[in-house]
Structures are given as C-alpha cells and as structure tokens.
C-alpha cells in the first residue's frame, strides 16, 4: 500500500462553504472513491485554505486519479468543487493536486 499526500489551495473567502460541502459528500462519490482504491482518505485544512490530502492506494497518485477519471460522478464533483480553489488555470482540482514526497514514516 502506498501512502499519498497532496496539497491544494482553497480561496480564502470560500473556506467555510468548501468545508460544509465535505460534511455531505455525495454518496455516489464516496462509493467511487472506495471502488477505485482510495483507502483511508483524509483531508486537512489550515486557516489560510491550504489543504493537505492523504490516502492510501495500491499503486500511485496517477493511477488512482486515472481510475477516478473513469467514474462519471468524479467529473461532476470536480466541476462542482472547481470554483473553491486557487490556481487551477482552467484545470479541474484533481488535475492540479501537488503530490508530496514521503520522506519519513513510523508505525
């Protein structure tokens, strides 16, 4: 199992609304994440909107993203979430995730 960390940036004036949407993530989106191997998926956010995401996958971030790209609900969710993020440059949020290098771990 590979541990994957990534960052994204939510717009300052959209943080509360962004978090509210994650209190009720669409059930079909949650099922798609499970089906495509996003295990132990967790999101953290700083007061300035910096998001740190973590999940465990069988392979890599790119493989996990490629699998989700095949799920119709993912496109709808990414388009719905896009207005909340900074620096997308016309891309979807899942196309701009910056993967972090894992350099230490202890169980």
Residue frames as a rotation matrix with the C-alpha (Angstrom) as fourth column:
UNK 1
0.588 0.809 0.000 0.00
0.809 -0.588 0.000 0.00
0.000 0.000 -1.000 0.00
UNK 2
-0.498 -0.726 0.473 1.39
0.728 -0.647 -0.226 3.40
0.471 0.232 0.851 -0.98
UNK 3
0.145 0.457 -0.878 0.76
0.790 -0.587 -0.175 6.42
-0.595 -0.668 -0.446 1.24
UNK 4
-0.312 -0.162 0.936 -0.01
0.827 -0.532 0.183 9.52
0.468 0.831 0.300 -0.82
UNK 5
0.008 0.265 -0.964 -0.04
0.668 -0.719 -0.192 13.13
-0.744 -0.643 -0.183 0.34
UNK 6
-0.346 -0.078 0.935 -1.02
0.848 -0.453 0.276 16.12
0.402 0.888 0.223 -1.78
UNK 7
-0.518 0.186 -0.835 -1.84
0.445 -0.775 -0.449 19.80
-0.731 -0.604 0.319 -1.42
UNK 8
-0.176 0.522 0.834 -4.36
0.824 -0.386 0.415 22.18
0.539 0.761 -0.362 -2.94
UNK 9
-0.936 -0.145 -0.320 -5.35
0.303 -0.794 -0.528 25.76
-0.178 -0.591 0.787 -2.03
UNK 10
0.031 0.996 0.083 -8.93
0.996 -0.038 0.084 26.84
0.087 0.080 -0.993 -1.29
UNK 11
-0.277 -0.029 0.961 -9.82
0.263 -0.964 0.046 30.50
0.924 0.265 0.274 -1.82
UNK 12
-0.973 -0.219 -0.078 -9.88
0.139 -0.276 -0.951 32.41
0.187 -0.936 0.299 1.48
UNK 13
-0.615 0.783 0.093 -13.48
-0.773 -0.574 -0.271 33.57
-0.159 -0.239 0.958 1.06
UNK 14
0.141 0.667 -0.732 -14.69
-0.748 0.556 0.363 30.05
0.649 0.496 0.577 0.17
UNK 15
-0.788 -0.604 -0.118 -13.24
-0.395 0.644 -0.655 28.00
0.472 -0.470 -0.746 3.06
UNK 16
-0.627 0.589 0.511 -16.41
-0.519 0.173 -0.837 27.71
-0.581 -0.790 0.197 5.18
UNK 17
0.399 0.825 -0.399 -18.58
-0.853 0.174 -0.493 26.76
-0.337 0.537 0.773 2.22
UNK 18
-0.053 -0.542 -0.839 -15.96
-0.718 0.604 -0.345 24.29
0.694 0.584 -0.421 0.94
UNK 19
-0.931 -0.311 0.192 -15.83
-0.346 0.586 -0.732 22.57
0.115 -0.748 -0.653 4.33
UNK 20
-0.237 0.932 0.275 -19.63
-0.704 0.030 -0.710 22.49
-0.670 -0.362 0.649 4.52
UNK 21
0.401 0.370 -0.838 -19.82
-0.885 0.393 -0.250 20.57
0.236 0.842 0.485 1.23
UNK 22
-0.432 -0.655 -0.620 -17.47
-0.436 0.754 -0.492 17.96
0.790 0.058 -0.611 2.68
UNK 23
-0.687 0.332 0.646 -19.89
-0.599 0.244 -0.762 17.32
-0.411 -0.911 0.031 5.53
UNK 24
0.320 0.858 0.402 -22.19
-0.240 0.484 -0.841 15.80
-0.916 0.173 0.361 2.92
UNK 25
-0.661 -0.580 -0.475 -20.02
-0.644 0.114 0.757 14.36
-0.385 0.807 -0.449 0.14
UNK 26
0.206 0.801 -0.562 -22.30
-0.968 0.252 0.005 12.71
0.145 0.543 0.827 -2.37
UNK 27
0.399 -0.007 0.917 -22.75
-0.453 0.868 0.203 9.00
-0.798 -0.496 0.343 -1.55
UNK 28
0.960 -0.028 0.277 -22.00
0.244 0.566 -0.788 8.05
-0.135 0.824 0.550 -5.17
UNK 29
0.528 -0.835 0.158 -18.72
-0.534 -0.471 -0.702 9.99
0.660 0.286 -0.694 -4.97
UNK 30
0.112 -0.453 0.884 -17.77
-0.942 0.235 0.240 8.20
-0.317 -0.860 -0.401 -1.76
UNK 31
0.676 0.210 0.706 -18.57
-0.078 0.974 -0.215 4.86
-0.733 0.090 0.675 -3.37
UNK 32
0.926 -0.377 0.002 -16.47
0.007 0.011 -1.000 5.73
0.377 0.926 0.013 -6.44
UNK 33
0.227 -0.874 0.429 -13.50
-0.903 -0.354 -0.244 6.56
0.365 -0.332 -0.870 -4.19
UNK 34
0.179 -0.109 0.978 -13.86
-0.663 0.721 0.201 3.22
-0.727 -0.685 0.057 -2.41
UNK 35
0.875 0.278 0.397 -14.32
0.076 0.730 -0.679 1.30
-0.479 0.624 0.618 -5.65
UNK 36
0.811 -0.580 0.075 -11.19
-0.030 -0.169 -0.985 2.84
0.584 0.797 -0.154 -7.20
UNK 37
0.364 -0.703 -0.610 -8.98
0.758 0.605 -0.244 2.13
0.541 -0.374 0.754 -4.19
UNK 38
-0.214 -0.377 0.901 -8.78
-0.250 -0.871 -0.424 5.40
0.945 -0.315 0.092 -2.26
UNK 39
0.333 0.272 -0.903 -8.34
0.672 0.603 0.430 3.98
0.661 -0.750 0.018 1.25
UNK 40
0.102 -0.275 -0.956 -8.09
0.945 -0.273 0.179 5.94
-0.310 -0.922 0.232 4.49
UNK 41
-0.258 -0.143 0.956 -8.76
0.680 -0.730 0.074 9.17
0.687 0.669 0.285 2.55
UNK 42
0.282 0.240 -0.929 -8.47
0.889 -0.430 0.159 12.20
-0.362 -0.870 -0.334 4.82
UNK 43
0.132 -0.209 0.969 -8.45
0.553 -0.796 -0.247 15.95
0.823 0.568 0.011 4.21
UNK 44
0.046 -0.197 -0.979 -6.94
0.906 -0.404 0.124 18.59
-0.420 -0.893 0.160 6.49
UNK 45
0.360 0.088 0.929 -7.18
0.632 -0.755 -0.174 22.37
0.686 0.650 -0.328 6.06
UNK 46
-0.631 -0.571 -0.525 -5.25
0.774 -0.511 -0.374 25.30
-0.055 -0.642 0.765 7.52
UNK 47
0.077 0.667 -0.741 -6.93
0.545 -0.651 -0.529 28.59
-0.835 -0.364 -0.413 8.39
UNK 48
-0.319 -0.273 -0.908 -5.50
-0.481 -0.778 0.403 30.12
-0.816 0.565 0.117 5.19
UNK 49
0.603 0.712 -0.360 -7.14
-0.687 0.233 -0.688 27.47
-0.406 0.662 0.630 2.97
UNK 50
-0.356 -0.756 -0.549 -4.14
-0.892 0.450 -0.042 25.23
0.279 0.475 -0.835 2.35
UNK 51
0.731 0.648 0.213 -5.49
-0.675 0.733 0.089 21.69
-0.098 -0.208 0.973 2.04
UNK 52
-0.595 -0.803 -0.013 -3.42
-0.802 0.593 0.067 18.61
-0.046 0.050 -0.998 2.78
UNK 53
0.596 0.780 -0.188 -4.93
-0.796 0.606 -0.009 15.40
0.107 0.155 0.982 1.50
UNK 54
-0.599 -0.733 0.324 -3.85
-0.768 0.640 0.029 11.90
-0.228 -0.232 -0.946 2.44
UNK 55
0.666 0.742 0.072 -4.91
-0.723 0.667 -0.182 8.50
-0.184 0.069 0.981 1.22
UNK 56
-0.372 -0.719 0.587 -3.54
-0.449 0.693 0.564 5.02
-0.812 -0.054 -0.581 0.71
UNK 57
0.602 0.508 -0.617 -3.60
-0.772 0.173 -0.612 3.30
-0.204 0.844 0.496 -2.67
UNK 58
0.790 -0.277 0.547 -2.36
0.277 0.957 0.085 0.11
-0.548 0.084 0.833 -4.23
UNK 59
0.345 -0.639 0.688 -0.23
0.926 0.114 -0.359 1.96
0.150 0.761 0.631 -6.77
UNK 60
-0.747 -0.662 -0.054 0.36
0.663 -0.748 -0.003 5.69
-0.038 -0.038 0.999 -7.28
UNK 61
-0.358 0.598 -0.717 -1.43
0.000 -0.768 -0.641 9.02
-0.934 -0.229 0.275 -7.24
UNK 62
-0.619 0.088 -0.781 -1.57
-0.753 -0.350 0.557 8.98
-0.224 0.933 0.282 -11.03
UNK 63
-0.880 0.328 -0.344 -3.09
0.151 0.879 0.453 5.50
0.451 0.347 -0.822 -11.18
UNK 64
-0.537 0.704 -0.465 -5.66
0.698 0.061 -0.713 6.49
-0.474 -0.707 -0.525 -8.53
UNK 65
-0.363 0.374 -0.853 -6.53
-0.354 -0.902 -0.245 9.65
-0.862 0.213 0.460 -10.48
UNK 66
-0.815 0.024 -0.579 -6.77
-0.562 0.208 0.800 7.70
0.140 0.978 -0.156 -13.73
UNK 67
-0.790 0.563 -0.241 -9.22
0.582 0.813 -0.009 5.25
0.192 -0.147 -0.970 -12.14
UNK 68
-0.317 0.695 -0.645 -11.34
0.480 -0.469 -0.741 8.10
-0.818 -0.544 -0.185 -10.77
UNK 69
-0.659 0.025 -0.752 -11.32
-0.535 -0.718 0.445 9.80
-0.529 0.696 0.486 -14.19
UNK 70
-0.903 0.328 -0.279 -13.34
0.000 0.648 0.762 6.80
0.430 0.688 -0.585 -15.44
UNK 71
-0.502 0.734 -0.457 -16.09
0.830 0.261 -0.493 7.49
-0.242 -0.627 -0.741 -12.88
UNK 72
-0.167 0.494 0.854 -18.82
0.640 -0.604 0.475 9.83
0.750 0.626 -0.215 -14.24
UNK 73
0.796 0.501 -0.341 -19.55
0.570 -0.428 0.701 11.19
0.205 -0.752 -0.626 -10.76
UNK 74
0.022 -0.875 -0.483 -15.94
0.853 -0.236 0.466 12.35
-0.522 -0.422 0.741 -10.44
UNK 75
-0.652 -0.235 0.721 -16.24
0.662 -0.640 0.390 14.81
0.369 0.732 0.573 -13.31
UNK 76
0.339 0.857 0.387 -19.42
0.406 -0.505 0.762 16.26
0.849 -0.101 -0.519 -11.79
UNK 77
0.739 -0.101 -0.666 -17.74
0.655 -0.122 0.746 16.57
-0.157 -0.987 -0.024 -8.35
UNK 78
-0.318 -0.946 -0.063 -14.57
0.876 -0.319 0.361 18.16
-0.362 0.060 0.930 -9.77
UNK 79
-0.478 0.227 0.848 -16.59
0.518 -0.707 0.481 20.71
0.709 0.669 0.221 -11.74
UNK 80
0.644 0.763 -0.052 -18.72
0.428 -0.303 0.852 21.45
0.634 -0.571 -0.522 -8.66
UNK 81
0.624 -0.467 -0.626 -15.61
0.681 -0.068 0.729 21.96
-0.383 -0.882 0.275 -6.48
UNK 82
-0.038 -0.762 0.646 -13.50
0.956 -0.217 -0.198 23.91
0.291 0.610 0.737 -9.01
UNK 83
0.384 0.196 0.902 -14.78
0.192 -0.973 0.130 27.40
0.903 0.123 -0.411 -8.03
UNK 84
0.997 0.043 -0.065 -13.45
0.070 -0.120 0.990 26.89
0.034 -0.992 -0.123 -4.49
UNK 85
0.464 -0.886 0.017 -9.79
0.746 0.401 0.531 26.52
-0.477 -0.234 0.847 -5.47
UNK 86
0.591 -0.440 -0.676 -6.99
-0.481 -0.865 0.143 28.92
-0.648 0.241 -0.723 -6.35
UNK 87
-0.195 -0.924 -0.329 -4.59
-0.796 -0.047 0.603 28.44
-0.573 0.379 -0.727 -9.22
UNK 88
0.217 0.316 0.924 -6.44
0.165 0.921 -0.353 25.89
-0.962 0.229 0.148 -11.32
UNK 89
-0.568 -0.514 -0.643 -5.74
-0.467 -0.442 0.766 27.69
-0.678 0.735 0.011 -14.58
UNK 90
-0.029 0.662 -0.749 -8.78
-0.994 0.060 0.092 26.13
0.105 0.747 0.657 -16.25
UNK 91
-0.642 -0.237 -0.729 -8.00
-0.219 0.968 -0.122 22.64
0.734 0.082 -0.674 -14.95
UNK 92
0.586 0.785 -0.202 -10.04
-0.088 0.309 0.947 20.55
0.805 -0.538 0.250 -12.54
UNK 93
0.555 -0.366 0.747 -8.92
-0.832 -0.241 0.500 20.28
-0.003 -0.899 -0.438 -8.91
UNK 94
0.741 -0.250 0.623 -7.88
-0.019 0.920 0.392 16.64
-0.671 -0.303 0.677 -9.34
UNK 95
0.746 -0.506 0.433 -5.62
0.574 0.158 -0.804 17.68
0.339 0.848 0.408 -12.23
UNK 96
0.339 -0.602 0.723 -3.69
-0.256 -0.798 -0.545 20.15
0.905 -0.001 -0.425 -10.06
UNK 97
0.998 -0.031 0.058 -3.00
-0.045 0.320 0.946 18.10
-0.048 -0.947 0.318 -6.93
UNK 98
0.252 -0.968 0.000 0.65
-0.720 -0.187 -0.669 18.59
0.647 0.168 -0.744 -6.00
UNK 99
0.806 0.025 -0.592 1.96
0.233 0.905 0.356 15.29
0.544 -0.424 0.724 -4.68
UNK 100
0.566 -0.607 0.558 4.26
-0.823 -0.457 0.337 15.49
0.051 -0.650 -0.758 -1.68
UNK 101
-0.035 -0.690 -0.723 7.33
-0.341 0.688 -0.640 13.32
0.939 0.224 -0.260 -1.25
UNK 102
0.964 0.260 0.053 7.14
-0.155 0.389 0.908 10.90
0.216 -0.884 0.416 1.66
UNK 103
0.137 -0.991 -0.008 10.44
-0.381 -0.046 -0.924 11.02
0.915 0.129 -0.383 3.48
UNK 104
-0.882 -0.387 0.270 9.70
-0.404 0.323 -0.856 9.57
0.244 -0.864 -0.441 6.92
UNK 105
0.243 0.956 -0.163 7.21
-0.596 0.280 0.753 7.13
0.765 -0.086 0.638 8.43
UNK 106
-0.901 -0.411 0.139 6.89
-0.371 0.564 -0.738 5.23
0.225 -0.716 -0.661 11.69
UNK 107
-0.005 0.901 -0.433 4.20
-0.059 0.432 0.900 2.74
0.998 0.030 0.051 12.72
